[in-house]
Amino acid sequence: MSVQLNPYLNFRDEARQAMDFYRSVLGGTLERSTFAEFGMAQDPADADKVMHSQLRTEDGMVLMAADTPAGMPTPEQSRHAVSLSGGPEDEERLRGVWERLTDGGQVTVPLEKAPWGDWFGMCSDRYGIDWMVNVAGS
C-alpha cells in the first residue's frame, strides 16, 4: 500500500448530508460511523452524529468527513479547498462533477479555458466547501 493524502472535512451537524451529496456528485462507496457506534458520545446529543465517514470512488478519489462534537469549538470556514484534476480523457466526468457541485452552490470562477490552456473553474458548494476543477488541455 502506498501513502495517501486525503481531504478531511469537518462540519457541525451536516457531515451526513454533505457526504451523501458528495456521493451523488462523485459516485463511489460511502462508509460512516457515528459517535454512539464507537461509544464516544460524551453528550447524548452527539450519539447519531458522524464520527468518521469515508467516500471512495471507483477512480481512486477518497474524501473523509466528520461532525464536530458539541463540546468542541465550531469549525470555522477555512481557506482550504478540494481540487479535482484530470486529463482530456476525464473531461466529461469532471464537467459532470462541476455541474453537480455548483447546483445550490456559488461559482467564483467559471469553468472555462484558462490562460495556461486547461479548463479551470472554482466554486463553493452548498455546504460552503471550496472546490477547484481543472481539465488539462490536449
For each residue, the residues with C-beta under 8 A, 3 or more apart:
1:
2:
3:
4: 62
5:
6: 62 63 64
7: 63 64 80 82
8: 64 65 66
9: 15 18 63 64 65 66 129
10: 15 65 66 67 68 75
11: 14 15 18 50 65 66 67 68 75 127
12: 67 68 74 75
13: 49 67
14: 11 17 18 67 127
15: 9 10 11 18 19 32 49 50 53 65 66 67
16: 19 20 32 50 53 67
17: 14 20 21 127
18: 9 11 14 15 21 22 65 127 129
19: 15 16 22 23 30 32 50 53 55 63 65
20: 16 17 23 24 30
21: 17 18 24 25 125 126 127
22: 18 19 25 26 55 63
23: 19 20 26 27 28 30 55
24: 20 21 100
25: 21 22 97 100 101
26: 22 23 55 57 61 63 97
27: 23 57 58
28: 23 55 56 57 58 61
29: 55 56
30: 19 20 23 53 54 55
31: 53 54 56
32: 15 16 19 50 52 53 54
33: 37 38 50 51 52 53
34: 37 38 41 47 48 49 50 51
35: 38 40 41 46 47 48 49 51 69
36: 39 40 41 47 48
37: 33 34 51
38: 33 34 35 51
39: 36
40: 35 36 46 51
41: 34 35 36 44 46 47 49
42: 46 69 71
43: 46 69 70 71
44: 41 47
45: 70
46: 35 40 41 42 43 49 67 69 70
47: 34 35 36 41 44
48: 34 35 36
49: 13 15 34 35 41 46 67 69
50: 11 15 16 19 32 33 34 53 65 66 67
51: 33 34 35 37 38 40 66 67
52: 32 33 64 66
53: 15 16 19 30 31 32 33 50 64 65 66
54: 30 31 32 62 63 64
55: 19 22 23 26 28 29 30 61 62 63 64
56: 28 29 31 60 61 62
57: 26 27 28 60 61 62
58: 27 28
59: 93
60: 56 57
61: 26 28 55 56 57 84
62: 4 6 54 55 56 57
63: 6 7 9 19 22 26 54 55 82
64: 6 7 8 9 52 53 54 55
65: 8 9 10 11 15 18 19 50 53
66: 8 9 10 11 15 50 51 52 53
67: 10 11 12 13 14 15 16 46 49 50 51
68: 10 11 12 72 73 74 75
69: 35 42 43 46 49 72
70: 43 45 46
71: 42 43
72: 68 69
73: 68
74: 12 68
75: 10 11 12 68 78
76:
77: 128
78: 75
79: 130
80: 7 130
81: 122 129 130 131 132
82: 7 63 129 130 131 132
83: 131 132 133 134
84: 61 94 97 131 132 133 134
85: 133 134 135 136
86: 89 90 91 93 94 134 135 136
87: 90 135 136
88: 91 135 136 137 138
89: 86
90: 86 87 93 94 135
91: 86 88 94 95 119 135
92: 95 96
93: 59 86 90 96 97
94: 84 86 90 91 97 98 133 134 135
95: 91 92 98 99 111 135
96: 92 93 99 100
97: 25 26 84 93 94 100 101 133
98: 94 95 101 102 111 121 123 133
99: 95 96 102 103
100: 24 25 96 97 103
101: 25 97 98 105 123 125 131 133
102: 98 99 105 106 107 123 125
103: 99 100 126
104: 125 126
105: 101 102 123 124 125 126
106: 102 123 124
107: 102 110 111 121 122 123
108: 122 123 124 130
109: 120 121 122 123
110: 107 121
111: 95 98 107 119 120 121 133
112: 119 120 121
113: 117 118 119
114: 117 118 119 120 134
115:
116: 120 137
117: 113 114 137
118: 113 114 134 135 136 137
119: 91 111 112 113 114 134 135 137
120: 109 111 112 114 116 132 133 134 135
121: 98 107 109 110 111 112 132 133
122: 81 107 108 109 130 131 132 133
123: 98 101 102 105 106 107 108 109 130 131 133
124: 105 106 108 128 129 130 131
125: 21 101 102 104 105 128 129 131
126: 21 103 104 105
127: 11 14 17 18 21
128: 77 124 125
129: 9 18 81 82 124 125
130: 79 80 81 82 108 122 123 124
131: 81 82 83 84 101 122 123 124 125
132: 81 82 83 84 120 121 122
133: 83 84 85 94 97 98 101 111 120 121 122 123
134: 83 84 85 86 94 114 118 119 120
135: 85 86 87 88 90 91 94 95 118 119 120
136: 85 86 87 88 118
137: 88 116 117 118 119
138: 88
